[in-house]
């Protein structure tokens, strides 16, 4: 794994993927899965489609730092990498700072987890794609994942405290090379990053495919969007959302309330032809389960301390840090319409928020194909997406165009954060109270 500079100047990053495979990504948004076909030889397939794309990759024997990608030689980028551990709320977390080569001051992006259980240090390609563009990155394993201690949680306040502690560790390690510092968080990280940025101000905050609505609203909006895309009208959508509301009450109560109502509404609609298409973000998980299995299987699996009714709007309205929100217009997991409307309202009120909407991308900021069975298969990232993240980290603004992105910028004169000078602007120690 690592980032390599090819003979033509392009950068390709190789990271771990599921099932013992690897995945490569370029800054132009192209990507593919690598499957080993012989010792040192790997064959690529297009995006996540599984279709061969004609690219073969060979790696030099260790400890050499080279590869050959589609016939082009490449050398590993000489990034400055520091492994570390730090403590947040009494829990030891492990992290890694990656800086571009040289001695110049650079911005540093602290990469904040989504809801995944995997090690960010193993799977986050941004930890190298940002330094390949001259921007530092600090990646850490969320509590209860990878090499970090503690138990996995979705407690946004606690996770924001962890992000602040990670920011302090990144600031300490970067030392004299630190120019600016801020966060980037995807999906669930979109709730965590603004809390951290409000609690202790940084120079920028970036949210990718996140939400400005509650976890309950996310499920409701996903149900409505999915049913609409399947051709159902308002009457059926309302019934599907009523099923979702009953399921959401069960989840939000920690599986202690609402089971009778959930059973009743399932019995009322289970023979309707549209019932099979009700999904949502998490309603789908318990929809086919018996009451016994809901309590025996789902309840233990979903007790993560998730704040289902958390309203992010007061926090977003209060954050003084320049924020970039990058959303996908075709996102099913985190529908972007209401979030976009709310962010545009905050921008109109003078908040320092930039909204970039890619109309043809889904969750994870990928474009996709739709198969005959209606299932989506991701293909590529927008070609300007990775450049957009690096540019905002440098200046807290977006200048010019970024491909198909529809950009709503803050009004002239909106506040911006000064560049960091290697000091903690608030004087806090990163262990803020929950």
N, C-alpha and C positions, 0 to 999 in steps of 0.2 A: 504494500500500500504506500501511496505517496503521490506527490505532484511532480510532473515531468515537463520539461521544455523540449518540444520537438524541433527538428531541423528547420522547419518553416516558421518558427517563432510561436506557434500555438502552444497552449498549456493543456495537458490532459491529466486529470486526477483519477487515481484508482483507489477504490475503497472496498471494504468488505460488504457482502450482500448476503441474502438469505440462501440457505441450502448449500453452503460451501462454494458459492460463486463469488465473483468480483463484479463491480460496476465501475465503468469509466464515465467521466463527464468532462466536457470542454466548456470553456468560458462562452462559446457561442451558443450554448444550450443543448447541443447534441449529446446523446448518451446511449449506452448500450450495456447489456449484461455479458459477462465473460464466463465461458465454461471451458474447463481444462480438457484438452483433447490429447495431450502428451506432456511429459515432464517439461515445464518451462513454456509450453505453447497453449494459447487460449484462443477460442473462437468467439466472436462477438455476434450478438443479435440486436436488432433495432429496438431502441427504447425498452419497453417492457412487453413487447409483442411476442418474443420468442422466434421471430423470423430472422434468419441469417442476413447480415448486412454486408458481407464480403470483407469485413475487417478481421485480421488476425493479429494477435499481440504475442510477442515473445519477450521474456524477461531474462536479463543477464543473471548468471549465477551469483548468489550472495557471496561476499559482501559488496559486489559491484552495484552501481546505482544507475543502471541504464535499462532501456527497453527498446523494442522496435514496434512501432504502432502503424499498422497499414503500410508497412515498408519504410517508414521514416524512423531514423534513430532519435532517441530522446535521452536526456540526462535528468536525474532527480534534482529538483530545485534545492539549493543549499539553505533551507529555512533554518532560522535559529529557534530551536525547540527546547523548552524547559518543562519538565514534569514536576508536579507539585502536589501537595495536599494541604487542606486548610479546614478550619472548624467553623461550623455554623449551627447555632442553637444546640451546642454540645455534640454534634455529629460530625465525624470526619468525612470530608468529601475529597475526591481526587480530581485533578484538573491538569490542563496543559496549555502553556502559552506558546504561540507560534508567531514569529516575527519575520518579515522579509529580510533578506541579507542586507548588511550595511550598518551604518551608525545613525542614520537620519531619524528624526522624530516622526512617528506615524500614529494614526488613529488606531485604536484597539476596540474590536467588537467582542463583547461577551455574549456567547451563544447560549440562549436559554431554551430548555427542553420544551417539547410539546407533551402529549400524553403517553408517549411511547415508554416501554419498559426496558428498552435496549440501552447499551452504553453509547452515549454521544461521542465519546472519544474514539469509538470503533467505527461509527457509521456516518458521522457528520462530515460531508465533503467540504462544507464552507470553511472548516478550520484550515484548509489549504487553498481553496479557491479565492479567499479574501487576501491572504498574504501574497498569492501570485499576482495580485493587482496592487501591491504596495500597502496593504492594510493589515494590521495585526489581528489575531483572533485568539480568544481564550475559550476553551471548551472544557466542560466538566460533566461528570456523571451525576445525574440527578440522584438525590437520596433514594436508597433502595434499588439502585441500578448499577450495573458494571462493578467498578471497584469501590464505590462509595458505600458508606455505612448507612444505618437507619432503615426505616421502612418506607416503601413506595407510598406516595400520597399525592392527592390532588388538592390539598389545602393551599389555596392561592396565596394567602398571607405568609405561610411558612415558606413556600417556594420563592416568594419575593424576597424574603430575608436571606435565603440561600443565594439568590442572584446578586444581592448587594454584597454578601460576603465574597462571592466569586469576583465581583468587580474590584473590591479592595485588594484581593490577591493578585489580580491581573495588573492593577496599578502598581503594586509593590514590585512585582517581577519585571515589569517594563521599565521602571526607573526613569533614567534620563531620556529614554527613547519614546516615552509617552507624549503624544501630542493631544489627542482627544480620546474620550472613552465613552462608550454607551452600550446599549443592548440590541440584540436581534433575537426575536422569538417567533416561532411558527405555531399555528393552530392554538392549542391551549396556552402556549406561551404568550398569546395575545392578551390574555387576561392578567398574566403575571407581570409582564414587562411594565405596563403603565403603573401598577402598584409600586414596583421597585423605583421607577423614575419619579414618582410623586413623593415617596418616602425620603429619598435622598437624590438630589438632582445630579444628572449626568449631562453630557454634551449632546446626546441624541438617543433616540429610541426608535427601533424599527420593528414593525409587526408584519409578518407574512401570513396570509390566509387565516387571519384571526377574526374575532367577533366583537362587536360593540353591543351585544345583547347578552341575556343570561343563558345559562346552560339549559334551562327549561325552554326558553325561546328558541334556542338552536334546534332542539328536537322538533318543536312545533313547525318551525320554518322549513326544516328538511322534509318533514312529512308532506307539507303543502306543495313544495316544489316538486318532489318526486311524483306525487299523484297528478299534478298539473302536466308534467312532462309525459305521463302515460295517457293523457287525454281525458282525464276525469274532470267533471264540472264542479262548481262551488258546493253543491249539496253533498256530493260524495266526499269532497275534501273536508268539509265540516265534520262529517261522521268519522273520517279517518283521524282527524285531529282530536276528536273526543276520545277515541281509543288511546291516542297518545297521551292525552291529559290524565287519563286514569293510570296509565303505566308510569308517567312522570311522578305522580303522587306517591306511588309505591317506592320508586327510586329515592325521591327526595326525603322520604320518611325513614330511610335506612331499612326498608322492607318491614316496617312495623305497622303501617296504615295502608288502607285503600285496596286490599286484596279482594274483598267482597265486591266492591264496585268494579274492579278490573275484571273479575270473573263474570260479572253480570253483563258488562258491555261486550266482552268477547262472545258470550253466548248469544247475544242479540244479533251480532253482525257476522259471525264466523261462516255462515253459508252464503253471504253476499259475494257476487263474482269479483268484486274489487278488493275483498279482504286480504287476499294473498299478496297484494301489492303494497300493503302498509308496511313501512320500514322505519324511517326516522333514524336519528343518530344512535339511540339505544333502546327505543321501544321494541324494535325487532327482536332483541335478545330474549325477552321474556314472553313474547307473544305466543310462541308454540309450546311453552313449558306448562306442565301441570302445576297446580298450587304447591304440591310437595317439592317439585324440582326447583321452583322459584325460590323457596326458602332454603333448600338444601344445597343448591348449586349457584344460583345467581346472587343470592344475598352475600355469601362469603366472598364471591369474586368481585363485587362492586362496592365494597365498603372502603372507600379511599378518602373519606372526608371531603368529598366534592361539595362545594357551596352552590347548590343547584339554583338558588334564587339570587345569587350575587348580581347586582346591577352595576356594570362598569362605567356608566355615563358620568356620575359625579367625579370619579377619578379622572376620566379622560378630560373633563371640562376643567379640572384643577391643575393638570400637569403643565408646567411651564417649559419643559424640555421640548425642543423640536421633534416631532414624530413623523415617521413615514409609514403609511399603511399600504401594503401591496396586496390586492385582492384579485381573485379569479371570478370572472363573470359567469362561469359555468360550474361553480363550486357546489357540489351536492352536500358535502359533509359540513361545510360552514357557509351556508347561503349568504351571498354578499349584498343583496338588494337593500335590506333594512339597515345593515351596518354602513353601507355607502351613504344612505340617506342621512343617518345620524352624524356621520363624520362630516358630510358636506354642511350640515347645520352648524357644527362646531367651527368649521373653517369660516363660514359666513359671519360668525360671531367674533372672529379675530383670533381664534386659537391657532398656535403654530403647528398645524397639521398639514401634511401633504398626502393626498390620496392618489394612488396609481392603480387603475383598474385594467387588467388585461381581459378583454371580453371573451377570449376563446380558451381560457385555462380553467382547470379544476383544482381541487385540493392538492397541495404540494407544489403549486405553480407549474403544472405540466399541461401541455396540450395532449389531445387524445384522439383515438379512433373509437367508433362505436361499432361493435360486432353485430352480426345478424341476430344474436340473442338479446341485443339491447345493452350488453355490458360494455363498459368503457375500458379501454386499454391505453395507458399513458405512452407517449412517444418521445417528446422533447420538451425542454424548457424554452420560454421565450428568449430569443437571442440576446436581449438587452437586460435581462433580469439580474444576473450576477454583477454586471457593470453598475446597475442602478443602486444596488446595496452598497457597493464600495464608494460610489460618488457621494451618497448621502452621509456615510460615515466620515468622509473628508470635510464636508462643508455644512451639513445640516440642511442642504437645499438640493433640488434637482434643476439642472440647467439644460435646456434643449429638449429634444425628443428621445423617447426610448421605445422605438418600434411601434407596436400597436397599442401601447399603454395610453389610456385616457387619464390625463393628469389634472387634478384640481389642486392648485397651489394656494398657500395662505396669502392673505392680503399683504401688500407692501407695508413694512413697519411692524409686522408680527414679531414678538420677542424671539430671540435666539440665545443659545447658551454660549458663554465664552469658552475658549479652548482651555482644557485642563492644563495645569502646570505641575503635575505630579503630586499635588496635594489633595487631601479630602476636603471639598468645599464646605461640608457641613460639620466637620469635626467628629462625626459619629464613627463607631467602630465596626459597623456592618452587622451588628447583632441586635438590630432594632426589635422592639417588643412586638409581638403579634397582636 
